[in-house]
Amino acid sequence: MKILVLNGPNLNFLGIREKGIYGKEDYSFLVRMLQEKGEKEGHELEIFQSNYEGGLIDKIQEAYYNGTEGIIINPGAFTHYSYAVRDALASVEIPKVEVHISNIHQREEFRHHSVTAPICSGQIVGLGLKGYLLAMDYLTGRA
């Protein structure tokens, strides 16, 4: 299966940013963890991180043309206000899972609402980096 993994703003700062919330593992650990699972299970992964909405939107639009069969997205702060990312996700009829490392529903009030979740197949929150693996299991039919 061909899977696109998208990470929004500040996720490149994993292991640096608020370790009590996001953990001590860095972004390269997340990438390796996903690549290892993908290789073991025979999936093709593209992993991309951007601090810019346009970068994420471009990748979502590319997915429409390049045979991507599933999208895992952690939109970061764009979760709560980016109708541009939401509209791009809605434009592609590809199964999508929104992932958040922390439980956004137990955090500040502004984090409780997601504009992107309603157009995703599901949302995984609060399970740390394991949420990405669970999202991959869902998309590949293993969950």
N, C-alpha and C positions, 0 to 999 in steps of 0.2 A: 504494500500500500504506500502511496506517495502522500506524505504528511508535511504540512507547513506549520512550523512553530514560530509564533510571533510574540515578541516581548516589547512592551512599550517603555516609556520614560523611566529612567533611574534603575531599571533592572540590571543594567551593566554594573551597578554599584552594589550588587549582592555581596555580602561579606564585609562591606564597608559601612553601608547605610543601616542604621537602627537594627543592630544584630539581635536585640531582644524580640523584635517583631519578625524579621526576615531571615534570621539564622546566621550562622558563621560561615557557611559554605559560599564560595564566590561564584560569579557567573560562569567561569570556565568549568567549574564542577558541574553545574546544571547542564551545560552543553555536552560534556563528556557522558554524564549519566543518561541523557536522552540518546546520544549517538550509540552508546553501548547497547541499550535496549533495542533500538532500531536495527542495528546490525544483527543482534542475536535472533530477532524475530523476522528478519528479512524485509524490513521496511526501508523506504527511501525517505530520508528526512532533509528538509531545508530549515535551518534555524536562523532566525533573523531578529535583531534588536535595533530599535530606533528611538531616539528621543524626540522625533518629529512625526507629526500625524501623516504628513505626505509620504514618508518612507513606508509606513505601515499600509497606507492606502494603495500605494504602488504595488506592494507585494500581494495584497489581496486581489487586486485586479489582474496581476500576472497569473495568479492561481487559476483564474477562470480559463486561461488559454493553455496552461502547461500540464494539464492532467492531474493536478492536485486533487486528492480524494478526501482529505480531511484537514481541518485547521484547528490548531490549539492556539488560543490567544490569551495572553495576560496583557490587557491594554494599559495596565498601570493607572495613573490618574485620568487617562482618557476615558476610562470606564464610566466616569461620573458625568461627563459633559460633552464628549466628542460625538456629535451627530454625524460628522464627516466619516469617522471610522465606522460608526453604526450603519450608515447608509452603504458604505463599501461592503461590509459584511453581508448586509441584506441583499446586495446585488448579485451575489454568487450563490448558486444552489449547491453548496458543498456542506456536509455536516461540520458543525463548529462547536467547540467546547471552550467556554471561558474559564480560566483558572486564576485563582488568587492565592498567594502563599499564606497570607494572613486571613483571618475571618473578618471580612469587611463589615459584616453585620454586628460585630462586637466592638467596632472602633468608632471613630468620630462620626457624628450624624451625617455629614456630607458624603461619607463613603458608603452609606447604606444603600444608595440607589445606583443602579447600573442602567445606562441607556443601551448598552450592547447585549446584555444577557437575554432580553426578550427575543432576539433574532438568532440566538444560539440554541443548539440541541440541548445543552445543559450547562450548569455552572458548578465548579468545584472550588470550595473556599476553605481556608483554615487548616489544610493538611500539609503545609510546607511544600517542599519541592516534590514530594510524593504525589501531589495533585496532578502534576504533569504526566507522570507515569500512568495514573488512573485514567486520565483523559485519553492517553494513547490506547489503553486497554479498551475503553469504550468505543473509540473510533474503529479499532481493528476487530471488534466483536469478541474480545477476550473478557469483557466485563458484563 
